[in-house]
Each structure stands twice: as structure tokens, then as C-alpha cells.
Amino acid sequence: MSTVGNSTNIFWHECAVGKIERQKLLHQKGCVVWITGLSGAGKSTLACSVGRELHSRGKLAYVLDGDNLRHGLNKDLGFKAEDRAENIRRVGEVAKLFADAGLICIASLISPYRRDRDACRSLLPDNNFIEVFMNTSLEVCEERDAKGLYKLARAGKIKGFTGIDDPYEPPLNCEIVIHQQKGEHCPTPSAMAGQVVSYLEDKGFLHEN
């Protein structure tokens, strides 16, 4: 019997089939690929490209997209600092479950604060949390402005917008950095996905043992 958060008298129930058995069934190792960066940096593009490449290799992955999750799981949350923290906490817990199921979970969120990303990392063994930093400049992201959000933020119609009037804290020790290439805004989706999938291959996540 224990107390966790606001819940009391709860018990952890173990099942006969565990993570190792699920990984053997899927012929892969569960992990979390956490993609962070400014709005418009290319996070969703990379997430979907990685998912498609893994699928083509017969590997099971699932994308947790920040905007998509705010249509359901996190639709009750706004963008105040405490709501952002809870948004990331929930996604981290869900991602952990996907990884425990043996899937390669690809989480794509701005996740602007290091402490929140580090809290998600702490939920898994370090080598099972792969942080990918989309190192795309604010200038390029604002130039793209596919959703028109930077324009609204500059006009003062959106408050607390990351990169404008709310900070983005880049990772200090992430596993992968996607750099802008000289003379280009961003590598191609295929090239970016290749960089991430090669890392997963090298670290043994695409095999069960």
C-alpha cells in the first residue's frame, strides 16, 4: 500500500508479460525520441519522416505530436508556465508507457524549458531517452511562420509565445542536433530522418538483443 500524488491506497500490479517479452515479439527495443525546438523548426516534419522510415523497415513507432495532443489528452491546458509543465509531464508519462510497450515513441513538442525535458528523461534509463534538438534559428522559423503565429505574437495578440516573449532553453547535452546547413534553411526531411534512424540503429534499438 502506498500514496502517490493525490492518490492513496494504491498498488503497483505486475503482469507476467513484461517489456523484454514485448521487445522480443516486436524485434526492437522501446525508447523515446524527444524532438524539441521552436515553433516552425520542423519538429513535426522530422517526427513523421522518422516514423515513415521506421515503418518501411518493419519497425513499430508512434508519434506524439504536441498540437495533436492538445486536441484530446491536453485539451484542458493553456500556455501558462504551469500548464506548459503539466503538458510536458503528461506527454512524458505517455511516452514512457509506449516505450515500455516496446514501441519507438517519437514525441514532437516545443518543450521550451530544460527542467521539464529533464524530468521526462528521468522517467526512463538515460540511454532510452534520445533528445533531438531542431537547431533552427528564430529568423528562419519566423520567416516560415506556416501557422501565422509569429505574426500574431509580434502584434501582441498572442502572449507568452516561445521565442518572442517567452524563453526557449536549448538542450545542453542532447543526443542529436539537427543543424541548418550553410546556405540552406534545413536539411531535407529524408536526411534528417536518416540521421535519427542511424543513431537508433547504432545504439541497437532496431534489434531486440
N, C-alpha and C positions, 0 to 999 in steps of 0.2 A: 504494500500500500504506500502511496506517495502523493505529494502535492506538486503539481506542475502548473506554473502560471496562476490562473484564477480557478483551476480545477482541482478538486480534492478527491481522495479515494479512487484513484485511477491506477490501472495496472498495465504493464507492458506485456503483450502476448506474443510469444514466439511461435512461428509456424515451421513445419517440417521442411518445407521448400524455402531455401534462402537465396541470397544474392549469387553465391557461387553456382548453385544449380541453374539459376536463370541465365547466368552468363554462358554456361556450357550449352544450354539449349539454343541461345542466340549466336554462339560463336563470336562473341565480342565482350568487351568489358564496359560496364556502365561508368559514365563520367558526366561532368557538367562543363560545357564550353560556354563561358560567360562573356558576351560581347558588349563592350561599353564604349561610349563616345558621345559626342554632341549630336543633337537633332540634325539630321541630314548628312551624317558622316558616312552612311552606307551600311549601318548595322543590319537592318532587315534584309538588304540585298545579300550581304555576306551570309547571314543565317540560312536563308533559303537556298543559296548556292551550295553551302556545305551540306545541308540536308539532302539536296538533289544528288550530289556527288556520292555521299554515303549510300543512298538508296541504290544508285547504279552499281555499287559494289556489293549489294546484298546485305547492307548493314542497317539496323533499325535505329532511327533517330527521330526526335520530336522537337519542334521549335516552339519555344515560349516567347512570343513577341509582346513587348511592353504595351503597345497600343491595343492589341487584340485582347490582352488580359484585362484591360480597363473596360471592356465591354461586358465582362462577366465576373470573374473572381474578384477583381479590384474595382468594380464599378461604384462602390461606395466611398472611394478615396479621392481626395483632391490633390493639390500640388503644394500644400504647405509642407514645411520640413518634416513634421511628424508623420504626415500622410505619405510622403516620399519614402521615409524609413520603413513604414509598415508595408508599403507596396513592395519594396525590395525584400523585406523579411518573408512575406508570403511566397513570393516567387522563388526565393532561395529554398524554402521548405518543400515546395512542389518539385523543384528541380532535383532536390535530394532524393525524393521518392522515385522519380523517373530513373535516376542513376542506380538506385537500389533495385529497381526492376530489371536492370541490365541494359537500359537504353543509353544512347548518347544524347543527352539533353542539351539543346542549344538555346540559351537564354539571351535575348536581344533587348537590352534596355539601356537608356541613358545612364542610369545608376550613377549620379554625379558625385556622390560622397564616398571617399575611401573606406570610412568606418563601416558603411553598410555593405559594401562589396566584401570587405574583410570578414564581416560577420557571416556572410554566405559561405565564404571559403572555409571558415571554421567548422561548418556543418559536415564537411567531407574531409577525408585524408587529403593532404595538400596536393599529392600527385593526381588526384581525381577531380581537381578543380582547375580548369585551364582558362585563365583570364586573357582575353583578346582585346587589345586597345586599338580602336579605329582612330589613328592619329591624323585626322583630317582637320585642317585649320578652320577657325571660326569664319574666316573670309570666304573659304570655299563653301562651307555649309550654308552661309548666309546668301551666297551667290546662287546656290541651288534653290533653296527655300521652296521645295516642292509643295509643302503644305501651307505656305504663306504665313507661317508662324513668326518668323523673324521680323517680317514687316509689321505685324500686329504688335510684337514686343517693342520694337523701336518706336511705334506710335503710342506706346503706353497703354494699349488695350489688353495686353496680357502682362500680368505681374508675376515676378519670380521665375522668369524664363531663363533656363540654364544657358550660360554664355553671355547673357545680356545684363540682367540684374540679379542673377543668382549664379554662384560659382560652379565650375566643373573642376574636380580634382583628379588629374590624370593618374593612372597607376604608377607606382614607383618600382615595382618588381613583378611585372606581369610576364606570362609565359610567351606571348606572341604580340608583336606590334605590327600593324598594317600601316606602312608608310605611304605617303604621297610620293610618287616618282617625279623626278625632275622634269618639268615641262608638262606634267600630267596632273589632273586633279586626283586621280585614284587609279590603282591597278584595275584590270578587268575583273569582273566577278569570278571568272574561271581561275585567274591567277591567285586571287585572294583565297578562294576555297581550297585551291591546291596547297597553299601554304599551311592552312589549318589541318587539312586531311593528312598531309605528310607528317605533321607533328604527331597526330593521333597514331599514325602507322608506326612511326619511330618509337613511340612510347608504349606500344603494344596494346592499344585499346581496340584495335580491329581484329584481335585474336583473343580467345578465351584463356589461353595459358602461355 
